[in-house]
Amino acid sequence: MPAPEDVFLTDDFSALLFNSNNHMARNALLQNLGIAHPVILAPMGGGPSTPELVAAVCNAGGLGSLAAAYLTPAQIIESVRQIRALTSGPFSINLFAGGWQGGTPANAEPMLALLADVHDYLGLEPPTVPPATPDPFPAQFEAVLEARPAAFSFTFGIPSPELLNLARRLDIQSMGTATTLEEARMLAGAGVDAILAQGAEAGAHRGTFAGNFEAAMVPTLRLVRAISDDLRTPVIASGGLMDGKDIAAAMRAGASAAQLGTAFLVCPESGASLPYKQALLAVRSDTTVITRAFSGRPARGLRNEFIDLLEGKEDAILPYPAQNALTRVMRKAAAEQGRQEFLSLWAGQGVTRVREMPAGDLVKKLVAEM
């Protein structure tokens, strides 16, 4: 079983970590997580997050993250088994800890009508609203406790104090997502071990849970600075970070580590579909937008025809998770048929700087660039 590389901090990097009390706390975060580098793989649900990608980041001295929000408890346990067969390094498991609206949508007809033509174009049966399902978080969290990863990260809310205490007793570090200083204060009050500061530049779903997401579009470095100045809880920067210089800038702003997602999407270990990877590699300018079109929750991705189709028709979009379940058939068929125009091409600002290389090599390059 491969082990993480034995990598020692350079004198310059050590100085960065130890030149203040806050930097001492940053070094403590890396020690608590058991990682050599302040590089964390963002959890990317819906396919990109594979055991191979998680393990590759772990073996290079970073923290790999398994996106488990769309997995059953059994799938979580099996994915963890596969990760541990590939690495002995610490890793994290991510879940959605809030924002679940499990009822049947009041009026899905407008959305079904909009999707009908797309289904016909893709050769699919007419769309139907999937049945309502209960929030999967409680059962998924039980699987996390059984798996006992080094860390448990979450978004869309805050688990109860009882659940966070259960994780703490098993030495599982908790990391909650904040898009504002207010949310960060709530997470710190709940006793999390680290705060993931999700800036406006971040790809995929916005983690906002306290207030309107439009008011929570704070640039990454500004958010990191505000949280680290206000709280003693270690901060992890997330959003638009693509290279080692970006990571160094985030750490100068007060971050203990950086979480990168888009940068790893085109790695060979990523489970992103081929048309998804091709779309990312073809980008020459930032065409990312925030949309609710695919899932019902605000998320950043490359603009395409489906997003355009729903512009001005936002009232027809169903709440999460109904919209996400309804568009799943379309997205699956689009991936199989290579139709980028109907895929959720989640990506952060900075997507033009993606680099196609093995995940372990990317971690090494990020560290060298710092």
Number of C-alpha atoms within 10 A of each C-alpha: 8 14 15 20 14 10 11 10 12 9 9 9 13 14 12 17 21 14 10 11 11 20 21 15 18 26 21 15 22 18 12 15 19 17 25 20 23 25 28 26 26 27 25 26 19 16 12 22 25 24 25 21 25 34 32 27 29 34 24 25 27 32 30 32 30 30 26 25 23 16 16 15 21 12 14 23 17 14 19 23 13 15 24 18 14 19 21 15 28 24 28 29 25 25 23 23 22 16 17 18 15 15 13 15 17 7 11 17 13 14 22 19 13 16 21 17 14 16 19 12 9 15 11 14 10 13 20 16 16 12 12 14 13 10 16 17 20 14 12 24 24 14 18 24 15 13 16 19 21 20 25 24 26 24 25 20 21 22 20 10 13 9 14 19 17 13 21 16 9 13 14 23 22 23 25 30 26 32 29 26 20 14 24 27 17 16 24 19 11 16 17 22 22 25 30 27 35 31 27 25 23 30 30 24 22 25 29 24 20 15 11 9 17 12 10 23 18 19 19 23 25 15 28 32 20 17 26 22 12 12 15 13 23 27 32 28 33 33 27 27 28 24 22 20 15 18 26 22 16 24 24 16 20 25 29 30 25 27 28 23 25 29 25 28 29 25 22 15 22 21 21 23 20 14 19 21 20 14 14 22 17 11 15 10 11 15 16 22 19 21 23 21 24 26 22 21 24 20 24 25 25 26 19 17 12 17 20 13 12 19 13 8 13 13 10 18 23 25 19 20 20 25 23 20 19 24 24 17 15 22 19 15 17 20 19 12 11 16 16 22 19 21 26 27 25 24 29 30 23 20 27 19 18 20 18 16 14 17 27 22 15 21 27 17 13 20 21 11 13 14
